Amino acid sequence: MNEFEPKSGSLPGTDWQPSEPPCNVWQERRGPASIAFAVSFIILFTSLIQVVIMALISRFVPTLADRDWYVIVLSTLPMYVIAMPLSLLFYRIGKAEPPMEKRRLSPLVLCGLLAVCFALTYAGNIIGLIVNAILSLITGEPIVNELQELTMNTPLWANLLFCGILAPILEEIFYRKLVIDRLRRYGDLVAILFSGVLFGLIHGNFSQFFYAALIGILFGYIYLHTGKLRYTVALHMGVNLIGGVYSTEMLKRMDMMAFSANPFAYIAENPVPVAMFLLYMIFIMICFVVAPVTIALVWKHIRLRKGEVKLTFGLFVKIFLLNPAVWLLLGVIVLLFVM
């Protein structure tokens, strides 16, 4: 190299280092604002539609409210069919930067990651139970798992359709891809954590928040690592179908009180639910064995890309904490938890 040629990153005869290009704070707020507006719209508009539908049904078809599938259809269909598609108008405010690199996951790795999902689910469930117990002591009111009550009173076909198929597909699109693609410019870690925590918060209760956030963080990394949403959709379906649909059908058929009182007699009279219960427990035990092995094998391969915009604490405050749209979303989520 010519001795008069400046060294990389400096000017001749000086120790000056070029600073990062100035950041347009107003422009940078567009990504987080698009997400905050879109998610707030989904929650608020869905609630509005549900109130209107309930009023119309109670006025014209009151007997419909007695159907087993009524509650889950009312709680999910307006969101999936109306609110989510309309929220795309808000998502368009932010610039999408999808991951360009595409990688494949082998079926064996995918099975290992499913085991990790169930390990995270049980860890998050334990945390949720502890938090709910503390809240119950403080408030003096019992904290119920509304999702469990909802699915227990819903027919199999509705749980399969809404919990096993529609929820994984649409939630991965709207809370994984659309969110992460608009936050990648701040780095993979920021995008993954934001997407995961947001995914936990939109469930609106502590029974689901912790495990949904943990799984959301895992799904976020898988999406960025592979560049393909189909892997997270497949894992999400696996978690919901086994941990939601299958376990619900098992609990509907299994009388734990009668089983505990006289297990041998109960097994002889109810072989099918007992077999379902044993299969589920064997599956969970296998997951707890496979999960740490999978984590140990993939941990050394984890790579997180730095963002094109260095998100310092000051910039984080300006872009996120001083963003009116983010405060709107936080207010909506607090209201969701309280209600």
VOLODO-327661 format. One record per residue (C-alpha): x negated, y, z; residue in three letters. Coordinates in steps of 0.02 Angstrom, whole numbers, padded with zeros to 5 digits, always signed. Layout:
! VOLODO-327661
XYZALA...
! end
This chain:
! VOLODO-327661
+00000+00000+00000MET-00061+00175-00042ASN-00128+00260+00114GLU-00025+00413+00072PHE+00137+00314+00056GLU+00248+00343+00208PRO+00278+00195+00320LYS+00452+00122+00319SER+00568+00224+00428GLY+00452+00376+00451SER+00389+00531+00362LEU+00204+00561+00320PRO+00106+00635+00463GLY+00249+00622+00589THR+00325+00499+00709ASP+00502+00550+00660TRP+00626+00409+00639GLN+00778+00434+00528PRO+00937+00442+00629SER+01094+00347+00586GLU+01210+00435+00466PRO+01339+00545+00553PRO+01501+00456+00596CYS+01667+00530+00546ASN+01768+00496+00704VAL+01935+00534+00623TRP+01898+00414+00481GLN+01838+00279+00601GLU+01999+00290+00702ARG+02099+00230+00553ARG+02057+00045+00577GLY+02104+00033+00762PRO+02253+00148+00733ALA+02320+00038+00593SER+02312-00114+00707ILE+02389-00023+00855ALA+02532+00050+00752PHE+02566-00118+00667ALA+02571-00221+00828VAL+02673-00088+00919SER+02796-00088+00774PHE+02810-00278+00776ILE+02851-00280+00962ILE+02970-00131+00964LEU+03060-00167+00801PHE+03083-00350+00846THR+03159-00299+01014SER+03276-00177+00927LEU+03334-00307+00801ILE+03363-00433+00940GLN+03472-00310+01037VAL+03575-00272+00882VAL+03596-00457+00837ILE+03645-00501+01016MET+03775-00363+01016ALA+03848-00421+00850LEU+03853-00603+00903ILE+03933-00565+01071SER+04063-00461+00979ARG+04105-00574+00832PHE+04035-00749+00865VAL+04015-00769+01054PRO+04012-00959+01047THR+03849-00953+00949LEU+03755-00900+01105ALA+03790-01071+01182ASP+03690-01164+01049ARG+03524-01239+01102ASP+03428-01161+00958TRP+03501-00986+00979TYR+03369-00913+01096VAL+03214-00971+01002ILE+03286-00919+00834VAL+03333-00748+00903LEU+03163-00725+00985SER+03059-00772+00833THR+03151-00759+00668LEU+03177-00568+00668PRO+02992-00548+00706MET+02932-00668+00571TYR+03055-00620+00435VAL+03074-00432+00460ILE+02953-00351+00584ALA+02791-00434+00529MET+02813-00405+00341PRO+02858-00222+00372LEU+02705-00201+00484SER+02596-00223+00330LEU+02636-00041+00290LEU+02540+00008+00447PHE+02399-00115+00421TYR+02364-00033+00253ARG+02305+00124+00344ILE+02143+00038+00391GLY+02012-00023+00269LYS+01998-00212+00260ALA+01824-00290+00251GLU+01849-00479+00244PRO+01698-00593+00272PRO+01614-00632+00106MET+01516-00788+00157GLU+01613-00950+00145LYS+01565-01104+00245ARG+01647-01274+00264ARG+01683-01366+00425LEU+01675-01555+00425SER+01826-01651+00491PRO+01718-01711+00636LEU+01674-01532+00688VAL+01855-01481+00669LEU+01909-01621+00786CYS+01776-01566+00911GLY+01839-01387+00902LEU+02017-01448+00934LEU+01952-01529+01093ALA+01872-01363+01141VAL+02040-01278+01112CYS+02126-01392+01237PHE+01986-01371+01364ALA+02005-01181+01349LEU+02194-01199+01361THR+02184-01291+01526TYR+02053-01172+01594ALA+02162-01024+01546GLY+02316-01108+01619ASN+02230-01128+01787ILE+02181-00943+01789ILE+02359-00897+01740GLY+02432-01002+01880LEU+02317-00919+02007ILE+02362-00744+01946VAL+02548-00785+01945ASN+02535-00854+02122ALA+02452-00693+02180ILE+02584-00586+02093LEU+02721-00693+02169SER+02649-00663+02343LEU+02637-00476+02312ILE+02810-00454+02235THR+02901-00588+02335GLY+02978-00650+02173GLU+02942-00817+02087PRO+02848-00802+01922ILE+02919-00922+01794VAL+02842-00982+01632ASN+02971-00919+01508GLU+02892-01009+01361LEU+02908-01177+01447GLN+03089-01143+01492GLU+03124-01086+01314LEU+03048-01238+01229THR+03127-01359+01352MET+03299-01297+01302ASN+03263-01298+01115THR+03294-01444+00996PRO+03148-01533+00915LEU+03178-01464+00740TRP+03171-01284+00803ALA+03012-01313+00903ASN+02931-01396+00753LEU+02979-01256+00634LEU+02944-01104+00741PHE+02810-01163+00863CYS+02722-01294+00756GLY+02725-01215+00582ILE+02777-01032+00570LEU+02689-00966+00725ALA+02515-01034+00681PRO+02523-00971+00501ILE+02593-00797+00534LEU+02498-00764+00695GLU+02332-00809+00615GLU+02369-00691+00471ILE+02431-00543+00574PHE+02328-00559+00733TYR+02169-00637+00665ARG+02133-00592+00484LYS+02216-00422+00473LEU+02141-00368+00640VAL+01965-00436+00618ILE+01948-00375+00439ASP+01978-00196+00501ARG+01855-00206+00645LEU+01707-00298+00567ARG+01621-00133+00530ARG+01585-00119+00718TYR+01509-00292+00726GLY+01571-00470+00741ASP+01573-00467+00931LEU+01686-00315+00941VAL+01806-00385+00810ALA+01814-00556+00893ILE+01841-00491+01070LEU+01970-00362+01016PHE+02067-00491+00915SER+02062-00620+01054GLY+02115-00504+01195VAL+02252-00428+01086LEU+02316-00602+01045PHE+02328-00640+01230GLY+02414-00476+01269LEU+02550-00489+01137ILE+02616-00645+01226HIS+02676-00527+01362GLY+02647-00636+01516ASN+02504-00700+01623PHE+02557-00882+01599SER+02496-00872+01419GLN+02378-00723+01418PHE+02217-00806+01477PHE+02221-00964+01371TYR+02286-00868+01218ALA+02144-00742+01236ALA+02012-00880+01254LEU+02078-00976+01104ILE+02096-00814+01007GLY+01911-00775+01036ILE+01864-00949+00974LEU+01976-00933+00822PHE+01903-00762+00784GLY+01727-00831+00779TYR+01780-00979+00672ILE+01864-00862+00547TYR+01711-00749+00534LEU+01589-00896+00528HIS+01682-00989+00390THR+01768-00844+00302GLY+01921-00957+00289LYS+02083-00936+00384LEU+02141-01113+00348ARG+02030-01185+00485TYR+02104-01075+00621THR+02280-01109+00555VAL+02247-01296+00563ALA+02177-01284+00741LEU+02321-01172+00794HIS+02445-01297+00724MET+02356-01438+00815GLY+02364-01346+00981VAL+02548-01300+00961ASN+02606-01468+00894LEU+02517-01571+01028ILE+02516-01450+01175GLY+02684-01372+01136GLY+02800-01482+01034VAL+02739-01656+01085TYR+02716-01614+01270SER+02888-01533+01274THR+02973-01686+01201GLU+02875-01793+01324MET+02934-01689+01472LEU+03114-01692+01410LYS+03112-01881+01418ARG+03001-01902+01572MET+03079-01891+01746ASP+02925-01860+01853MET+03024-01868+02016MET+03093-02041+01975ALA+02922-02098+01913PHE+02838-02043+02075SER+02971-02125+02182ALA+02963-02297+02101ASN+02835-02303+01959PRO+02849-02488+01916PHE+03038-02486+01904ALA+03034-02325+01804TYR+02905-02395+01681ILE+03011-02551+01655ALA+03168-02448+01620GLU+03085-02305+01521ASN+02939-02374+01420PRO+02944-02242+01281VAL+02923-02084+01387PRO+02792-02171+01494VAL+02695-02221+01337ALA+02706-02041+01274MET+02641-01979+01441PHE+02495-02103+01443LEU+02445-02059+01264LEU+02446-01875+01307TYR+02340-01899+01463MET+02215-02007+01368ILE+02204-01873+01233PHE+02172-01736+01363ILE+02036-01840+01449MET+01951-01869+01280ILE+01958-01681+01249CYS+01869-01645+01413PHE+01731-01765+01363VAL+01714-01706+01183VAL+01730-01518+01218ALA+01564-01492+01311PRO+01471-01599+01183VAL+01543-01494+01041THR+01498-01332+01130ILE+01320-01392+01159ALA+01299-01441+00976LEU+01370-01281+00899VAL+01305-01156+01026TRP+01132-01142+00950LYS+01207-01107+00779HIS+01311-00958+00836ILE+01263-00800+00744ARG+01348-00632+00765LEU+01325-00500+00631ARG+01291-00321+00683LYS+01411-00191+00616GLY+01372-00055+00492GLU+01430+00068+00625VAL+01337+00056+00790LYS+01473+00065+00921LEU+01393+00159+01065THR+01492+00189+01225PHE+01526+00369+01175GLY+01586+00318+01003LEU+01694+00181+01079PHE+01778+00311+01189VAL+01809+00426+01040LYS+01871+00291+00921ILE+01970+00181+01038PHE+02004+00260+01208LEU+02046+00432+01139LEU+02151+00359+00999ASN+02337+00401+01024PRO+02389+00244+00929ALA+02292+00135+01050VAL+02378+00218+01197TRP+02546+00186+01114LEU+02501+00001+01098LEU+02445-00008+01280LEU+02608+00070+01336GLY+02709-00053+01232VAL+02611-00201+01301ILE+02631-00143+01482VAL+02818-00129+01450LEU+02817-00303+01375LEU+02732-00376+01531PHE+02848-00284+01649VAL+03005-00341+01557MET
! end
